Amino acid sequence: MLTILGFTMIATFLVLIMMKKMSPIAALVLIPALFCVFVGKGAKLGDYVIDGVTSLAPTAAMLMFAIVYFGVMIDVGLFDPVVRGILKFAKADPMRIVVGTAILAAIVSLDGDGSTTFMITVSAMYPLYKRLKMSLVVMTGVAAMANGVMNTLPWGGPTARAATALKLDASDIFVPMIPALAVGLLGVFVLSYVLGKRERKRLGVLTLDEILVDEKAGEKVETKVEETETVLVGAGGSGSGAKTPVATGGSGSGIDAEDEAGDAERFQVLDPNRATLRPKLYWFNALLTLTLLTAMIMEWLPIPVLFLIGAALALTVNFPHIPDQKARLAAHADNVLNVSGMVFAAAVFTGVLQGTGMVDHMARWMVDVIPDGMGPHMALVTGILSLPLTYFMSNDGFYFGVLPVLAEAGAAHGVTPLEMARASLVGQPLHMSSPLVPAVYVLVGMAKVEFGDHTRFVVKWAALTCLIILGAGILFGII
């Protein structure tokens, strides 16, 4: 009964948010509360919620201060050179921008933290997607898949959990998986190329001059002003508006023929006169960010503590006057409230799933339905099961609750724990878009994308990426 109710609760949540009948925060709170009553454990709802909130409180704190930190870094211009470089590469070509999104997300994912990856990627790419009127779900989908593949790094979480659960060495799990994961990452790049070609076909290839002209025309009827506070590219700042356009031969056909001087003028899209810029502190901010990321990887302090200290330092040094600090906090309060609210709402969902025992019953049912004849192929079975199981439950629940059971069943048929551990990593590209992953709310929140729209778009492509990794692992004899 708990198995059926567990799957029904998850399905109800996904259907309602994808059909946009409820907001994610409302669905994350009300649906599990209702099912908790159906299970007959309504009296314990408070305990389940408190347990869930307690487990996710450090994550919420980390996200709150990380958003403030990276928001300040955006304000002071730390990422301006990154966006200029992407502009030079992309030349207002949607295909290049989508591929650039995948590459940037993969590189930043080396720090092992999905939330940080999404904040940096969205901060850099959001202005370009908005200016070219590109699909924002393409950005969130590509970033999530690239991060999902890179999330298998030994310091990223899943590999360490698998190693701990099966008492193995993380490097023995990860290093042999590198060829399969490389194929999966290549698959993400190919997919981003295809999606970019689709966006190029829909929008065409524009020059930045044309984009600026279109945007200025649109600003006459646009009343939103929040983007001037939160994105790198100013919404028609006075600095960019004074430039004389350079004539081009149609819709971008002559871009490659422009000389370097023309390119330099064309790519001065970032507002160089915005009041929050701190050019004299650029290297301080770069060093502070590098130190922060290094400290995260080396685990010198808990990540929430690192971002709390980092945000305090960034605000104090870049904006020494208290009114300026308040202004920066107010500018990013919307993102902070949205993301932290999602995390605490998700705590209700996970608390009820775990507290009522639904997640345990769901896991046992999926293990029990495996035919005996599949015993010698338990690594393949584990790889396939990792897609739905890591999507419907937390990594902790899967790696510490389900994987040991699967590994024991595999061992009875001669399948080694190493093969099982490697197979268990296959589902991570899909896992990163699970409603139980706090980082995904950072991604959709900062990109201003509905979670349901993101889910509809990304699930099929992420599942395909997982199957590519699984196929490569089998082909190379890794799994």
C-alpha positions as CSV (number, residue, x, y, z in Angstrom):
1,M,0.0,0.0,0.0
2,L,2.8,2.4,0.9
3,T,4.5,1.6,-2.4
4,I,1.4,2.6,-4.4
5,L,0.8,5.7,-2.4
6,G,4.5,6.7,-2.8
7,F,4.5,6.4,-6.6
8,T,1.0,8.1,-6.7
9,M,2.3,11.0,-4.6
10,I,5.3,11.6,-6.8
11,A,3.2,11.2,-10.0
12,T,0.5,13.7,-8.6
13,F,3.2,16.2,-7.8
14,L,4.8,16.0,-11.3
15,V,1.5,16.1,-13.2
16,L,0.3,19.1,-11.3
17,I,3.4,21.2,-11.7
18,M,3.9,20.2,-15.4
19,M,0.3,21.2,-16.1
20,K,0.9,24.3,-14.1
21,K,-2.1,23.7,-11.8
22,M,0.0,24.4,-8.7
23,S,3.1,26.3,-8.0
24,P,6.1,24.1,-7.1
25,I,6.2,25.5,-3.5
26,A,2.5,24.8,-2.9
27,A,2.7,21.3,-4.5
28,L,5.8,20.4,-2.5
29,V,4.0,21.2,0.8
30,L,0.3,20.4,0.2
31,I,0.6,17.1,-1.7
32,P,2.8,15.3,0.8
33,A,0.8,16.6,3.7
34,L,-2.4,15.2,2.1
35,F,-0.8,11.8,1.4
36,C,0.5,11.7,4.9
37,V,-3.1,11.9,6.1
38,F,-4.1,9.2,3.7
39,V,-1.4,6.9,5.1
40,G,-2.9,7.4,8.5
41,K,0.1,9.2,10.0
42,G,-1.2,12.8,9.9
43,A,-0.5,13.1,13.6
44,K,3.3,12.7,12.9
45,L,3.3,15.2,10.0
46,G,5.0,17.8,12.2
47,D,7.8,15.4,13.1
48,Y,8.4,14.4,9.5
49,V,8.6,18.0,8.4
50,I,10.9,19.0,11.2
51,D,13.2,16.1,10.3
52,G,13.2,17.1,6.7
53,V,13.8,20.8,7.4
54,T,16.7,19.8,9.8
55,S,18.3,17.7,7.1
56,L,18.0,20.4,4.4
57,A,18.7,23.5,6.6
58,P,22.5,23.6,5.9
59,T,21.7,23.4,2.1
60,A,19.2,26.3,2.4
61,A,21.8,28.3,4.3
62,M,24.4,27.6,1.7
63,L,22.2,28.6,-1.1
64,M,21.1,31.8,0.5
65,F,24.6,33.1,1.0
66,A,25.9,31.6,-2.2
67,I,23.3,33.6,-4.1
68,V,24.3,36.7,-2.3
69,Y,28.0,36.0,-3.0
70,F,27.7,35.4,-6.7
71,G,25.1,38.1,-7.0
72,V,27.7,40.6,-5.6
73,M,30.4,39.1,-8.0
74,I,28.0,39.8,-10.9
75,D,27.3,43.3,-9.7
76,V,31.0,44.2,-9.4
77,G,31.9,42.8,-12.8
78,L,33.8,39.6,-12.1
79,F,32.1,37.7,-14.9
80,D,32.1,40.5,-17.4
81,P,35.2,39.2,-19.2
82,V,33.6,35.7,-19.3
83,V,30.5,37.0,-21.1
84,R,32.6,39.1,-23.5
85,G,34.6,36.0,-24.3
86,I,31.4,34.0,-24.9
87,L,30.1,36.8,-27.1
88,K,33.3,36.7,-29.2
89,F,32.9,33.0,-29.6
90,A,29.2,33.0,-30.1
91,K,28.9,36.1,-32.4
92,A,25.2,36.2,-31.6
93,D,24.8,32.7,-33.0
94,P,22.2,30.7,-31.0
95,M,23.9,27.4,-31.8
96,R,27.3,28.6,-30.5
97,I,25.6,30.0,-27.4
98,V,23.9,26.7,-26.5
99,V,27.2,24.8,-27.0
100,G,29.0,27.4,-24.9
101,T,26.4,26.9,-22.2
102,A,27.2,23.1,-22.1
103,I,31.0,23.8,-22.1
104,L,30.8,26.4,-19.4
105,A,28.6,24.3,-17.1
106,A,30.9,21.3,-17.6
107,I,34.0,23.4,-16.7
108,V,32.4,25.0,-13.6
109,S,31.1,21.6,-12.5
110,L,34.7,20.7,-11.6
111,D,34.1,22.3,-8.2
112,G,31.7,19.4,-7.4
113,D,28.8,21.6,-6.3
114,G,25.7,21.8,-8.5
115,S,24.3,25.0,-7.0
116,T,27.6,26.9,-7.6
117,T,27.7,25.6,-11.2
118,F,24.2,26.7,-11.9
119,M,24.6,30.1,-10.4
120,I,27.8,30.8,-12.4
121,T,26.4,29.4,-15.6
122,V,23.0,31.2,-15.4
123,S,24.8,34.4,-14.4
124,A,27.0,34.3,-17.5
125,M,24.5,33.0,-20.0
126,Y,21.1,34.4,-19.0
127,P,21.7,37.8,-20.5
128,L,22.6,36.3,-23.9
129,Y,19.5,34.1,-24.0
130,K,17.3,37.1,-23.0
131,R,18.9,39.4,-25.6
132,L,18.5,36.9,-28.4
133,K,15.0,35.8,-27.2
134,M,16.3,32.2,-27.0
135,S,14.5,29.4,-25.1
136,L,15.5,29.5,-21.5
137,V,14.5,25.9,-20.9
138,V,17.3,25.0,-23.4
139,M,19.7,26.7,-21.2
140,T,18.5,25.0,-18.0
141,G,18.3,21.6,-19.7
142,V,21.8,21.7,-21.2
143,A,23.3,23.0,-18.0
144,A,21.6,20.4,-15.8
145,M,22.7,17.5,-18.1
146,A,26.3,18.7,-18.3
147,N,26.4,19.1,-14.5
148,G,24.8,15.7,-14.1
149,V,27.6,14.0,-16.0
150,M,30.3,15.9,-14.1
151,N,28.6,15.3,-10.8
152,T,30.1,11.8,-10.8
153,L,33.5,13.3,-9.9
154,P,34.8,11.7,-6.7
155,W,34.3,14.9,-4.8
156,G,30.9,15.5,-6.3
157,G,28.9,13.2,-4.0
158,P,27.5,10.1,-5.8
159,T,30.8,8.4,-6.3
160,A,31.8,9.0,-2.6
161,R,28.4,7.6,-1.5
162,A,28.7,4.5,-3.6
163,A,32.3,3.9,-2.3
164,T,31.1,4.3,1.3
165,A,28.0,2.1,0.9
166,L,30.0,-0.7,-0.7
167,K,33.3,-0.2,1.2
168,L,35.3,0.5,-2.0
169,D,37.8,3.1,-3.0
170,A,36.3,6.0,-4.9
171,S,39.1,6.1,-7.4
172,D,38.6,2.4,-8.3
173,I,35.0,3.3,-9.1
174,F,35.6,6.6,-11.0
175,V,38.8,6.2,-13.0
176,P,37.6,3.2,-15.1
177,M,34.3,5.1,-15.7
178,I,36.1,8.0,-17.3
179,P,35.8,6.7,-20.9
180,A,32.0,6.1,-20.5
181,L,31.5,9.5,-18.8
182,A,33.5,11.2,-21.6
183,V,31.2,9.7,-24.1
184,G,28.2,10.9,-22.1
185,L,29.7,14.4,-21.9
186,L,30.3,14.3,-25.7
187,G,26.7,13.3,-26.1
188,V,25.6,16.4,-24.1
189,F,27.8,18.6,-26.4
190,V,26.3,16.9,-29.5
191,L,22.8,17.4,-28.1
192,S,23.5,21.0,-27.3
193,Y,24.7,21.4,-30.9
194,V,21.4,19.9,-32.2
195,L,19.3,22.1,-29.9
196,G,21.4,25.1,-30.9
197,K,20.8,24.4,-34.5
198,R,17.1,24.3,-33.8
199,E,17.2,27.6,-32.0
200,R,19.3,29.1,-34.9
201,K,16.6,27.9,-37.4
202,R,13.9,29.5,-35.2
203,L,15.7,32.8,-34.6
204,G,18.3,33.1,-37.3
205,V,21.8,34.5,-36.8
206,L,21.7,38.1,-35.7
207,T,24.4,40.6,-35.2
208,L,24.7,42.3,-31.8
209,D,23.9,45.6,-33.4
210,E,20.5,44.2,-34.5
211,I,19.9,42.8,-31.1
212,L,20.6,46.1,-29.4
213,V,18.3,48.0,-31.9
214,D,15.5,45.5,-31.3
215,E,16.0,45.7,-27.6
216,K,15.9,49.5,-27.5
217,A,12.6,49.4,-29.5
218,G,11.2,46.9,-27.0
219,E,12.3,48.9,-24.0
220,K,9.8,51.6,-24.9
221,V,7.0,49.2,-24.0
222,E,8.9,47.2,-21.4
223,T,8.3,48.1,-17.7
224,K,10.4,45.5,-16.0
225,V,13.5,46.9,-14.4
226,E,14.7,44.0,-12.3
227,E,17.2,42.7,-14.8
228,T,19.3,45.8,-14.4
229,E,19.9,44.7,-10.9
230,T,20.6,41.0,-11.4
231,V,22.2,40.4,-14.8
232,L,25.5,41.2,-16.3
233,V,24.2,42.8,-19.5
234,G,22.6,46.1,-18.7
235,A,19.1,46.7,-20.1
236,G,20.1,49.5,-22.4
237,G,22.6,51.3,-20.2
238,S,23.8,54.7,-21.3
239,G,27.2,53.3,-22.0
240,S,26.0,51.0,-24.8
241,G,23.4,53.3,-26.2
242,A,25.9,55.9,-27.3
243,K,27.8,53.7,-29.6
244,T,27.5,54.1,-33.4
245,P,26.3,50.9,-35.1
246,V,28.6,49.3,-37.6
247,A,26.9,48.4,-40.8
248,T,26.6,44.7,-41.5
249,G,25.6,42.7,-44.5
250,G,22.3,41.3,-43.5
251,S,21.5,39.0,-40.6
252,G,25.0,38.2,-39.6
253,S,26.4,37.0,-42.8
254,G,29.3,39.4,-42.6
255,I,30.4,39.0,-39.0
256,D,33.4,36.8,-39.7
257,A,34.7,39.5,-42.2
258,E,34.7,42.2,-39.5
259,D,38.2,43.3,-38.3
260,E,39.3,43.1,-34.7
261,A,38.5,46.8,-34.2
262,G,34.9,46.2,-35.3
263,D,34.6,43.2,-33.1
264,A,35.9,45.1,-30.1
265,E,33.3,47.8,-30.6
266,R,30.5,45.3,-31.3
267,F,31.2,43.3,-28.2
268,Q,31.0,46.2,-25.7
269,V,27.5,45.0,-24.8
270,L,28.1,45.0,-21.0
271,D,27.3,48.4,-19.5
272,P,30.7,49.7,-18.5
273,N,29.2,52.6,-16.5
274,R,26.9,50.8,-14.1
275,A,27.4,52.1,-10.6
276,T,28.2,48.7,-9.0
277,L,31.3,48.0,-11.0
278,R,34.5,47.7,-8.9
279,P,37.4,47.4,-11.5
280,K,40.1,48.3,-8.9
281,L,39.0,45.3,-6.9
282,Y,38.8,42.8,-9.8
283,W,41.8,40.7,-8.8
284,F,40.7,40.7,-5.2
285,N,37.3,39.3,-6.2
286,A,38.9,36.8,-8.5
287,L,41.3,35.6,-5.8
288,L,38.5,35.5,-3.3
289,T,36.3,33.4,-5.6
290,L,39.2,31.0,-6.5
291,T,40.0,30.6,-2.8
292,L,36.4,29.9,-2.0
293,L,36.1,27.2,-4.7
294,T,39.4,25.7,-3.6
295,A,38.2,25.6,0.0
296,M,35.1,23.8,-1.2
297,I,37.0,21.1,-3.1
298,M,39.5,20.6,-0.3
299,E,36.7,20.6,2.3
300,W,38.5,23.1,4.7
301,L,35.2,24.1,6.1
302,P,31.5,23.2,5.6
303,I,30.2,24.7,2.4
304,P,27.5,26.9,4.2
305,V,30.2,28.4,6.4
306,L,32.4,29.1,3.4
307,F,29.7,31.0,1.6
308,L,28.6,32.8,4.7
309,I,32.1,34.1,5.2
310,G,32.6,34.7,1.5
311,A,29.4,36.8,1.2
312,A,30.3,38.8,4.3
313,L,33.8,39.6,2.9
314,A,32.5,40.4,-0.6
315,L,29.9,42.8,0.7
316,T,32.2,44.5,3.2
317,V,35.2,45.0,0.8
318,N,33.2,45.9,-2.3
319,F,30.5,48.0,-0.6
320,P,31.9,49.4,2.6
321,H,29.0,51.7,3.2
322,I,26.0,50.1,4.9
323,P,23.3,51.7,2.6
324,D,25.1,50.2,-0.4
325,Q,25.2,46.8,1.3
326,K,21.5,46.9,2.0
327,A,20.9,47.9,-1.6
328,R,22.8,44.8,-2.9
329,L,21.0,42.5,-0.5
330,A,17.7,43.9,-1.6
331,A,18.6,43.5,-5.2
332,H,19.1,39.7,-4.7
333,A,16.4,39.2,-2.1
334,D,14.0,37.8,-4.7
335,N,16.3,35.0,-5.8
336,V,17.2,34.2,-2.2
337,L,13.6,34.0,-1.0
338,N,12.5,32.0,-4.1
339,V,15.3,29.4,-3.8
340,S,15.3,29.0,0.0
341,G,11.5,28.7,0.0
342,M,11.7,25.9,-2.6
343,V,14.3,24.1,-0.4
344,F,12.3,24.2,2.7
345,A,9.2,23.2,0.8
346,A,11.1,20.2,-0.6
347,A,11.9,19.3,3.0
348,V,8.3,18.6,3.6
349,F,8.2,16.3,0.5
350,T,11.3,14.4,1.5
351,G,10.4,14.3,5.1
352,V,7.0,12.6,4.4
353,L,8.5,10.3,1.8
354,Q,11.1,9.0,4.3
355,G,9.2,9.3,7.6
356,T,6.2,7.3,6.4
357,G,8.4,4.6,5.0
358,M,7.2,5.2,1.4
359,V,10.7,5.5,-0.1
360,D,11.8,2.2,1.6
361,H,8.8,0.3,0.3
362,M,9.2,1.7,-3.2
363,A,12.9,0.7,-3.3
364,R,12.2,-2.8,-2.0
365,W,9.3,-3.3,-4.5
366,M,11.6,-2.3,-7.4
367,V,14.3,-4.7,-6.2
368,D,11.8,-7.6,-5.7
369,V,10.3,-7.3,-9.2
370,I,13.7,-8.1,-10.8
371,P,13.4,-11.6,-12.4
372,D,15.8,-14.2,-11.1
373,G,17.1,-14.8,-14.6
374,M,18.5,-11.2,-14.6
375,G,20.9,-12.1,-11.8
376,P,24.1,-12.3,-13.9
377,H,23.1,-9.0,-15.5
378,M,22.6,-7.1,-12.2
379,A,25.1,-4.4,-13.3
380,L,22.9,-3.6,-16.3
381,V,19.8,-3.8,-14.1
382,T,21.3,-1.4,-11.6
383,G,22.3,1.1,-14.4
384,I,18.7,1.1,-15.7
385,L,17.1,1.3,-12.2
386,S,19.4,4.2,-11.3
387,L,17.4,6.4,-13.7
388,P,14.0,6.3,-11.9
389,L,15.3,5.6,-8.4
390,T,17.8,8.5,-8.3
391,Y,15.0,10.7,-9.8
392,F,12.4,9.7,-7.3
393,M,14.6,9.6,-4.2
394,S,17.6,11.3,-2.8
395,N,21.1,10.1,-3.5
396,D,21.5,9.1,0.1
397,G,18.4,7.0,-0.1
398,F,19.5,5.3,-3.3
399,Y,23.2,4.7,-2.5
400,F,22.8,3.8,1.2
401,G,19.4,2.1,1.0
402,V,19.0,0.4,-2.4
403,L,22.5,-0.1,-3.8
404,P,23.7,-2.4,-1.0
405,V,20.7,-4.7,-1.6
406,L,21.3,-4.7,-5.4
407,A,25.0,-5.4,-4.8
408,E,24.2,-8.3,-2.6
409,A,21.9,-9.8,-5.2
410,G,24.6,-9.2,-7.8
411,A,27.3,-10.9,-5.7
412,A,25.2,-14.1,-5.6
413,H,25.6,-14.3,-9.4
414,G,29.2,-13.3,-9.6
415,V,28.8,-9.6,-10.3
416,T,31.5,-7.6,-8.5
417,P,30.7,-4.7,-6.2
418,L,32.9,-2.4,-8.4
419,E,30.7,-3.1,-11.4
420,M,27.6,-2.4,-9.4
421,A,29.0,0.8,-8.0
422,R,30.0,2.1,-11.5
423,A,26.6,1.2,-12.9
424,S,24.9,3.1,-10.1
425,L,26.4,6.4,-11.4
426,V,24.6,6.1,-14.7
427,G,21.4,8.0,-13.6
428,Q,23.1,11.2,-12.4
429,P,22.3,13.3,-15.5
430,L,18.6,12.7,-14.8
431,H,19.0,13.0,-11.1
432,M,20.2,16.6,-11.3
433,S,16.7,17.6,-12.5
434,S,14.8,15.7,-9.8
435,P,12.4,17.7,-7.7
436,L,14.3,16.4,-4.6
437,V,17.5,18.1,-5.6
438,P,17.8,21.6,-4.1
439,A,20.2,22.8,-6.8
440,V,17.6,22.5,-9.5
441,Y,15.6,25.2,-7.8
442,V,18.6,27.5,-8.1
443,L,18.8,26.7,-11.8
444,V,15.1,27.3,-12.6
445,G,14.8,30.2,-10.1
446,M,17.7,32.3,-11.4
447,A,16.7,31.5,-15.0
448,K,13.1,32.5,-14.3
449,V,11.9,29.2,-15.8
450,E,8.9,27.2,-14.5
451,F,10.0,23.9,-12.9
452,G,7.3,22.1,-14.9
453,D,8.5,23.5,-18.2
454,H,12.1,22.5,-17.3
455,T,10.9,19.0,-16.4
456,R,9.0,18.5,-19.6
457,F,11.9,19.5,-21.6
458,V,14.8,17.9,-19.9
459,V,13.6,14.4,-18.8
460,K,13.7,12.8,-22.2
461,W,17.1,14.2,-23.1
462,A,18.6,13.5,-19.7
463,A,17.4,9.9,-19.9
464,L,19.0,9.6,-23.3
465,T,22.3,10.8,-21.9
466,C,22.1,8.3,-19.1
467,L,21.5,5.5,-21.6
468,I,24.5,6.7,-23.7
469,I,26.7,6.4,-20.6
470,L,25.3,3.0,-19.8
471,G,25.8,1.8,-23.4
472,A,29.4,3.1,-23.5
473,G,30.1,1.4,-20.2
474,I,28.9,-1.9,-21.5
475,L,30.8,-1.5,-24.8
476,F,34.1,-0.7,-23.1
477,G,33.6,-3.6,-20.6
478,I,33.4,-1.2,-17.6
479,I,30.0,-2.2,-16.5
